[in-house]
Amino acid sequence: MPGSVRVRDASFADVLRLSFYVVDWEASDMDAFMAGVTEVAAEIGLPLPMPPASLIGVESLFAPGVLVEVEVTALAA
């Protein structure tokens, strides 16, 4: 995971905040989105409850076909 918290000698326990950028976001997608987030959190070892998060709807991201981008703020001791 280039640029991830693991590369920076931190772990997901050090995550303070998440920002999700989602293409073509609609509020009706919230349940499915959160189910996916919960599943991925379990896969990567992000502790529950998850840290505070923002969800920002966007028109597009950095490449065609990319639907979600996650920005992570962490503080390693």
C-alpha atoms as an extended CHARMM CRD file, in Angstrom:
* protein
*
        77  EXT
         1         1  MET       CA              0.0000000000        0.0000000000        0.0000000000  PROA      1               0.0000000000
         2         2  PRO       CA              2.2070000000        2.8800000000       -1.1860000000  PROA      2               0.0000000000
         3         3  GLY       CA              1.6400000000        6.0250000000        0.8450000000  PROA      3               0.0000000000
         4         4  SER       CA             -0.4260000000        4.1280000000        3.3810000000  PROA      4               0.0000000000
         5         5  VAL       CA             -0.1470000000        4.3490000000        7.1440000000  PROA      5               0.0000000000
         6         6  ARG       CA              1.7260000000        1.0480000000        7.1810000000  PROA      6               0.0000000000
         7         7  VAL       CA              4.5080000000        2.5170000000        5.0710000000  PROA      7               0.0000000000
         8         8  ARG       CA              4.8990000000        5.3650000000        7.5610000000  PROA      8               0.0000000000
         9         9  ASP       CA              5.4920000000        3.1450000000       10.6260000000  PROA      9               0.0000000000
        10        10  ALA       CA              1.9400000000        3.6600000000       11.8290000000  PROA      10              0.0000000000
        11        11  SER       CA             -0.9790000000        1.3000000000       12.0800000000  PROA      11              0.0000000000
        12        12  PHE       CA             -4.6890000000        1.6490000000       11.5500000000  PROA      12              0.0000000000
        13        13  ALA       CA             -5.0000000000        2.1160000000       15.3130000000  PROA      13              0.0000000000
        14        14  ASP       CA             -3.3030000000        5.5160000000       14.7460000000  PROA      14              0.0000000000
        15        15  VAL       CA             -6.0320000000        6.7470000000       12.3590000000  PROA      15              0.0000000000
        16        16  LEU       CA             -7.7240000000        9.9110000000       13.6200000000  PROA      16              0.0000000000
        17        17  ARG       CA            -10.0590000000       10.7050000000       10.7250000000  PROA      17              0.0000000000
        18        18  LEU       CA            -11.2500000000        9.3510000000        7.3740000000  PROA      18              0.0000000000
        19        19  SER       CA            -12.5170000000       11.3410000000        4.4060000000  PROA      19              0.0000000000
        20        20  PHE       CA            -14.3520000000        9.4460000000        1.6730000000  PROA      20              0.0000000000
        21        21  TYR       CA            -14.6910000000       11.0110000000       -1.7760000000  PROA      21              0.0000000000
        22        22  VAL       CA            -17.4420000000        9.1880000000       -3.6850000000  PROA      22              0.0000000000
        23        23  VAL       CA            -18.4060000000        9.6390000000       -7.3430000000  PROA      23              0.0000000000
        24        24  ASP       CA            -22.0900000000       10.3460000000       -8.0320000000  PROA      24              0.0000000000
        25        25  TRP       CA            -23.0660000000       10.0880000000       -4.3670000000  PROA      25              0.0000000000
        26        26  GLU       CA            -26.7350000000        9.8180000000       -3.4380000000  PROA      26              0.0000000000
        27        27  ALA       CA            -28.0300000000        9.5910000000        0.1320000000  PROA      27              0.0000000000
        28        28  SER       CA            -30.0030000000        6.4770000000       -0.8040000000  PROA      28              0.0000000000
        29        29  ASP       CA            -26.6590000000        4.6620000000       -1.2380000000  PROA      29              0.0000000000
        30        30  MET       CA            -25.6990000000        5.0900000000        2.4440000000  PROA      30              0.0000000000
        31        31  ASP       CA            -26.6510000000        1.6060000000        3.7160000000  PROA      31              0.0000000000
        32        32  ALA       CA            -24.7920000000       -0.1990000000        0.9250000000  PROA      32              0.0000000000
        33        33  PHE       CA            -21.8170000000        2.1400000000        1.2600000000  PROA      33              0.0000000000
        34        34  MET       CA            -21.5230000000        1.6090000000        5.0150000000  PROA      34              0.0000000000
        35        35  ALA       CA            -21.8240000000       -2.1610000000        4.5810000000  PROA      35              0.0000000000
        36        36  GLY       CA            -18.8720000000       -2.0040000000        2.1820000000  PROA      36              0.0000000000
        37        37  VAL       CA            -16.8680000000        0.2320000000        4.5270000000  PROA      37              0.0000000000
        38        38  THR       CA            -17.4790000000       -2.1380000000        7.4390000000  PROA      38              0.0000000000
        39        39  GLU       CA            -16.3770000000       -5.1180000000        5.3420000000  PROA      39              0.0000000000
        40        40  VAL       CA            -13.1740000000       -3.4140000000        4.1920000000  PROA      40              0.0000000000
        41        41  ALA       CA            -12.4350000000       -2.1610000000        7.7230000000  PROA      41              0.0000000000
        42        42  ALA       CA            -12.4990000000       -5.7700000000        8.9210000000  PROA      42              0.0000000000
        43        43  GLU       CA            -10.2250000000       -6.8740000000        6.0520000000  PROA      43              0.0000000000
        44        44  ILE       CA             -7.5580000000       -4.2340000000        6.7090000000  PROA      44              0.0000000000
        45        45  GLY       CA             -7.7420000000       -4.2580000000       10.4970000000  PROA      45              0.0000000000
        46        46  LEU       CA             -9.2730000000       -0.8240000000       11.0640000000  PROA      46              0.0000000000
        47        47  PRO       CA            -10.5170000000       -0.9410000000       14.6510000000  PROA      47              0.0000000000
        48        48  LEU       CA            -14.1890000000       -0.4680000000       15.4350000000  PROA      48              0.0000000000
        49        49  PRO       CA            -15.7440000000        1.8380000000       16.1980000000  PROA      49              0.0000000000
        50        50  MET       CA            -14.1920000000        3.6420000000       13.2610000000  PROA      50              0.0000000000
        51        51  PRO       CA            -12.7770000000        7.1350000000       13.7090000000  PROA      51              0.0000000000
        52        52  PRO       CA            -14.7870000000       10.2010000000       12.6860000000  PROA      52              0.0000000000
        53        53  ALA       CA            -15.4030000000       10.3460000000        8.9510000000  PROA      53              0.0000000000
        54        54  SER       CA            -16.6480000000       12.6610000000        6.2370000000  PROA      54              0.0000000000
        55        55  LEU       CA            -18.3090000000       11.6180000000        3.0060000000  PROA      55              0.0000000000
        56        56  ILE       CA            -17.9860000000       14.0470000000        0.1100000000  PROA      56              0.0000000000
        57        57  GLY       CA            -19.7870000000       13.5220000000       -3.1830000000  PROA      57              0.0000000000
        58        58  VAL       CA            -17.6980000000       14.3830000000       -6.2500000000  PROA      58              0.0000000000
        59        59  GLU       CA            -18.2240000000       14.4090000000       -9.9990000000  PROA      59              0.0000000000
        60        60  SER       CA            -15.0780000000       12.4060000000      -10.7770000000  PROA      60              0.0000000000
        61        61  LEU       CA            -11.7720000000       11.2470000000       -9.3010000000  PROA      61              0.0000000000
        62        62  PHE       CA             -8.2390000000       10.9250000000      -10.6550000000  PROA      62              0.0000000000
        63        63  ALA       CA             -8.9270000000        8.1710000000      -13.2010000000  PROA      63              0.0000000000
        64        64  PRO       CA            -11.9690000000        6.8800000000      -15.0840000000  PROA      64              0.0000000000
        65        65  GLY       CA            -13.6670000000        4.0360000000      -13.2400000000  PROA      65              0.0000000000
        66        66  VAL       CA            -12.3730000000        5.0230000000       -9.7970000000  PROA      66              0.0000000000
        67        67  LEU       CA            -15.4790000000        5.4630000000       -7.6540000000  PROA      67              0.0000000000
        68        68  VAL       CA            -14.1110000000        5.9690000000       -4.1190000000  PROA      68              0.0000000000
        69        69  GLU       CA            -11.0070000000        7.6370000000       -2.7360000000  PROA      69              0.0000000000
        70        70  VAL       CA            -10.1510000000        7.5700000000        0.9670000000  PROA      70              0.0000000000
        71        71  GLU       CA             -8.0080000000       10.1780000000        2.6690000000  PROA      71              0.0000000000
        72        72  VAL       CA             -6.6070000000        9.0790000000        6.0180000000  PROA      72              0.0000000000
        73        73  THR       CA             -5.2990000000       11.3320000000        8.7800000000  PROA      73              0.0000000000
        74        74  ALA       CA             -3.1700000000        9.4700000000       11.3260000000  PROA      74              0.0000000000
        75        75  LEU       CA             -0.8580000000       10.3810000000       14.1650000000  PROA      75              0.0000000000
        76        76  ALA       CA              1.9490000000        7.9580000000       14.9180000000  PROA      76              0.0000000000
        77        77  ALA       CA              3.5920000000        8.1790000000       18.3200000000  PROA      77              0.0000000000
